[in-house]
Amino acid sequence: MALMITDECINCDVCEPECPNGAISQGDDIYVIDPNLCTECVGHYDTPQCVEVCPVDCIPKDPGHVETHEQLQAKYEKLQKA
């Protein structure tokens, strides 16, 4: 399951550099996560790094992009080959 950033985001800029897949970018109003690049840090870390550093807890799992751990691992492996 990819993560998403909710409108509680305060644009503090701490999440973007923490993403090892480059899935986080500045959107029109708040930061956004590209679900095609988000692996919840599977393959890199034990926990999503953006969630770890977010001061306002605005990065939940995206119910629109449900993925198993195995699917996230496969996405990670595909991204590494690209």
C-alpha positions, -999 to +999 in steps of 0.1 A: +000+000+000+014+033-010+013+062+014-004+096+009+000+131+024-032+146+038-041+183+038-028+186+074+006+189+057+024+221+069+050+220+041+079+217+065+101+201+038+114+172+060+098+143+042+110+149+007+147+143+013+140+112+034+123+093+006+148+068-009+126+063-040+121+100-049+083+095-045+077+127-026+075+160-044+060+195-039+024+196-052+003+227-058-005+233-021+012+204-002+037+177-007+024+146-027+035+110-029+036+092-063+021+058-056+040+043-085+073+051-067+062+046-030+072+013-015+067+024+021+105+021+022+103-017+018+137-027+005+154+003+022+142+006+058+120-012+083+096+017+085+085+045+062+110+073+067+086+101+058+063+089+086+091+088+110+101+125+104+067+141+099+059+164+128+022+165+122+014+129+115-002+135+081+011+105+061-013+076+064-016+045+041-034+053+009-066+032+007-067+039-030-034+020-035-036-012-015-005-034-019+009-064+000+044-065+014+053-088-015+040-064-040+059-035-024+091-056-025+085-064-062+080-027-069+112-019-050+131-044-071+117-031-103+126+005-093+162-006-086+166-020-121+153+012-137 
